[in-house]
Amino acid sequence: MVDPAIPEDSDRALVDRAQNGDRVALDQVIARYHGPLLKIIRLRMGTAVRNFVEPEDIAQLTWLKALEQLGTLEVRSDSSVLHWLVSIA
């Protein structure tokens, strides 16, 4: 059941829909967080590691793990999704 108090494009609503098999909602979550996730991965990798591994490869592996664990994600705040993704990365 849709909660009218939760905006349709909020992280919580999108994640709820994605967890229930909505591919469009999942695509929206990925589109919203891929850029910020990639920036954090680049920063944490440092130059030396980036000489051997592409940040995009780490991001792709992170998304694969995230999809496997999507059912465990609970969105409690605006930063929940990004923190969860970073913890996987």
C-alpha atoms as an extended CHARMM CRD file, in Angstrom:
* protein
*
        89  EXT
         1         1  MET       CA              0.0000000000        0.0000000000        0.0000000000  PROA      1               0.0000000000
         2         2  VAL       CA              1.3120000000        3.4520000000       -0.9170000000  PROA      2               0.0000000000
         3         3  ASP       CA              1.7550000000        5.8830000000        1.9680000000  PROA      3               0.0000000000
         4         4  PRO       CA              0.5190000000        9.2980000000        0.7740000000  PROA      4               0.0000000000
         5         5  ALA       CA              2.8090000000       10.9740000000        3.3320000000  PROA      5               0.0000000000
         6         6  ILE       CA              5.9050000000        9.6820000000        1.5030000000  PROA      6               0.0000000000
         7         7  PRO       CA              6.7570000000       11.5120000000       -1.7460000000  PROA      7               0.0000000000
         8         8  GLU       CA              6.7140000000        9.1710000000       -4.7480000000  PROA      8               0.0000000000
         9         9  ASP       CA             10.2690000000       10.0900000000       -5.7640000000  PROA      9               0.0000000000
        10        10  SER       CA             11.7660000000        9.8310000000       -2.2610000000  PROA      10              0.0000000000
        11        11  ASP       CA             14.5160000000        7.3030000000       -1.6160000000  PROA      11              0.0000000000
        12        12  ARG       CA             12.2340000000        5.3770000000        0.6920000000  PROA      12              0.0000000000
        13        13  ALA       CA              9.4670000000        5.1020000000       -1.9000000000  PROA      13              0.0000000000
        14        14  LEU       CA             11.8590000000        4.1760000000       -4.7020000000  PROA      14              0.0000000000
        15        15  VAL       CA             13.6120000000        1.5270000000       -2.6210000000  PROA      15              0.0000000000
        16        16  ASP       CA             10.2810000000        0.0720000000       -1.4630000000  PROA      16              0.0000000000
        17        17  ARG       CA              9.1370000000       -0.1680000000       -5.0810000000  PROA      17              0.0000000000
        18        18  ALA       CA             12.4870000000       -1.6230000000       -6.2090000000  PROA      18              0.0000000000
        19        19  GLN       CA             12.3350000000       -4.2270000000       -3.4370000000  PROA      19              0.0000000000
        20        20  ASN       CA              8.9310000000       -5.2080000000       -4.8010000000  PROA      20              0.0000000000
        21        21  GLY       CA             10.2910000000       -5.7720000000       -8.3000000000  PROA      21              0.0000000000
        22        22  ASP       CA              9.7200000000       -2.3670000000       -9.9160000000  PROA      22              0.0000000000
        23        23  ARG       CA             12.5330000000       -2.1130000000      -12.4780000000  PROA      23              0.0000000000
        24        24  VAL       CA             11.8610000000        1.5620000000      -13.2160000000  PROA      24              0.0000000000
        25        25  ALA       CA             12.2660000000        2.4220000000       -9.5250000000  PROA      25              0.0000000000
        26        26  LEU       CA             15.4980000000        0.4110000000       -9.3950000000  PROA      26              0.0000000000
        27        27  ASP       CA             16.8170000000        2.2670000000      -12.4420000000  PROA      27              0.0000000000
        28        28  GLN       CA             15.9770000000        5.5640000000      -10.7140000000  PROA      28              0.0000000000
        29        29  VAL       CA             17.8980000000        4.5360000000       -7.5810000000  PROA      29              0.0000000000
        30        30  ILE       CA             20.9010000000        3.5710000000       -9.6930000000  PROA      30              0.0000000000
        31        31  ALA       CA             20.7350000000        6.7980000000      -11.6960000000  PROA      31              0.0000000000
        32        32  ARG       CA             20.4770000000        8.8590000000       -8.5110000000  PROA      32              0.0000000000
        33        33  TYR       CA             23.3880000000        7.2230000000       -6.6990000000  PROA      33              0.0000000000
        34        34  HSD       CA             25.8480000000        6.0100000000       -9.3190000000  PROA      34              0.0000000000
        35        35  GLY       CA             27.6350000000        9.3600000000       -9.6390000000  PROA      35              0.0000000000
        36        36  PRO       CA             28.0150000000       10.0220000000       -5.9020000000  PROA      36              0.0000000000
        37        37  LEU       CA             29.0910000000        6.4070000000       -5.3000000000  PROA      37              0.0000000000
        38        38  LEU       CA             31.7160000000        6.6260000000       -8.0450000000  PROA      38              0.0000000000
        39        39  LYS       CA             33.1160000000        9.8750000000       -6.5950000000  PROA      39              0.0000000000
        40        40  ILE       CA             33.5000000000        8.3220000000       -3.1520000000  PROA      40              0.0000000000
        41        41  ILE       CA             35.1300000000        5.2040000000       -4.5970000000  PROA      41              0.0000000000
        42        42  ARG       CA             37.6270000000        7.3600000000       -6.5420000000  PROA      42              0.0000000000
        43        43  LEU       CA             38.5180000000        9.3400000000       -3.4320000000  PROA      43              0.0000000000
        44        44  ARG       CA             38.9820000000        6.2770000000       -1.2670000000  PROA      44              0.0000000000
        45        45  MET       CA             41.0120000000        4.3710000000       -3.8470000000  PROA      45              0.0000000000
        46        46  GLY       CA             43.7520000000        6.9350000000       -4.2350000000  PROA      46              0.0000000000
        47        47  THR       CA             46.0690000000        7.3040000000       -7.1940000000  PROA      47              0.0000000000
        48        48  ALA       CA             48.1810000000        4.2090000000       -6.5870000000  PROA      48              0.0000000000
        49        49  VAL       CA             45.2230000000        1.8380000000       -6.5710000000  PROA      49              0.0000000000
        50        50  ARG       CA             43.6070000000        3.5720000000       -9.5660000000  PROA      50              0.0000000000
        51        51  ASN       CA             46.6930000000        2.5980000000      -11.5850000000  PROA      51              0.0000000000
        52        52  PHE       CA             45.5810000000       -1.0430000000      -11.2560000000  PROA      52              0.0000000000
        53        53  VAL       CA             41.7960000000       -0.9350000000      -10.8550000000  PROA      53              0.0000000000
        54        54  GLU       CA             39.2050000000        1.2930000000      -12.4850000000  PROA      54              0.0000000000
        55        55  PRO       CA             36.7760000000        2.9780000000      -10.0680000000  PROA      55              0.0000000000
        56        56  GLU       CA             33.9470000000        2.0510000000      -12.4550000000  PROA      56              0.0000000000
        57        57  ASP       CA             34.7940000000       -1.6550000000      -11.9770000000  PROA      57              0.0000000000
        58        58  ILE       CA             34.4710000000       -1.2800000000       -8.2060000000  PROA      58              0.0000000000
        59        59  ALA       CA             31.1750000000        0.5840000000       -8.6900000000  PROA      59              0.0000000000
        60        60  GLN       CA             29.8110000000       -2.2020000000      -10.9060000000  PROA      60              0.0000000000
        61        61  LEU       CA             30.7600000000       -4.8590000000       -8.3580000000  PROA      61              0.0000000000
        62        62  THR       CA             29.1660000000       -2.7450000000       -5.6590000000  PROA      62              0.0000000000
        63        63  TRP       CA             25.9010000000       -2.5520000000       -7.6040000000  PROA      63              0.0000000000
        64        64  LEU       CA             25.9160000000       -6.3210000000       -8.1360000000  PROA      64              0.0000000000
        65        65  LYS       CA             26.3220000000       -6.9160000000       -4.3850000000  PROA      65              0.0000000000
        66        66  ALA       CA             23.7250000000       -4.2430000000       -3.6370000000  PROA      66              0.0000000000
        67        67  LEU       CA             21.1930000000       -5.9650000000       -5.8940000000  PROA      67              0.0000000000
        68        68  GLU       CA             21.8100000000       -9.2510000000       -4.0910000000  PROA      68              0.0000000000
        69        69  GLN       CA             21.2410000000       -7.5280000000       -0.7380000000  PROA      69              0.0000000000
        70        70  LEU       CA             18.4870000000       -5.0820000000       -1.7500000000  PROA      70              0.0000000000
        71        71  GLY       CA             15.9430000000       -6.7410000000        0.5050000000  PROA      71              0.0000000000
        72        72  THR       CA             18.0350000000       -5.8630000000        3.5630000000  PROA      72              0.0000000000
        73        73  LEU       CA             18.1110000000       -2.1120000000        2.8930000000  PROA      73              0.0000000000
        74        74  GLU       CA             16.0220000000        0.0080000000        5.2460000000  PROA      74              0.0000000000
        75        75  VAL       CA             15.8090000000        3.6720000000        4.3000000000  PROA      75              0.0000000000
        76        76  ARG       CA             15.6950000000        5.6760000000        7.5120000000  PROA      76              0.0000000000
        77        77  SER       CA             17.1740000000        8.9650000000        6.3340000000  PROA      77              0.0000000000
        78        78  ASP       CA             18.1840000000       10.8550000000        3.2040000000  PROA      78              0.0000000000
        79        79  SER       CA             21.7000000000        9.4320000000        3.4420000000  PROA      79              0.0000000000
        80        80  SER       CA             20.7530000000        5.7900000000        4.0680000000  PROA      80              0.0000000000
        81        81  VAL       CA             21.1200000000        4.5570000000        0.5030000000  PROA      81              0.0000000000
        82        82  LEU       CA             24.5100000000        6.1570000000       -0.1060000000  PROA      82              0.0000000000
        83        83  HSD       CA             25.8850000000        4.9920000000        3.2560000000  PROA      83              0.0000000000
        84        84  TRP       CA             24.6790000000        1.4780000000        2.5060000000  PROA      84              0.0000000000
        85        85  LEU       CA             26.3090000000        1.4910000000       -0.9370000000  PROA      85              0.0000000000
        86        86  VAL       CA             29.5930000000        2.8460000000        0.4320000000  PROA      86              0.0000000000
        87        87  SER       CA             29.6410000000        0.1450000000        3.0930000000  PROA      87              0.0000000000
        88        88  ILE       CA             29.3080000000       -2.4650000000        0.3510000000  PROA      88              0.0000000000
        89        89  ALA       CA             32.0150000000       -0.8430000000       -1.7860000000  PROA      89              0.0000000000
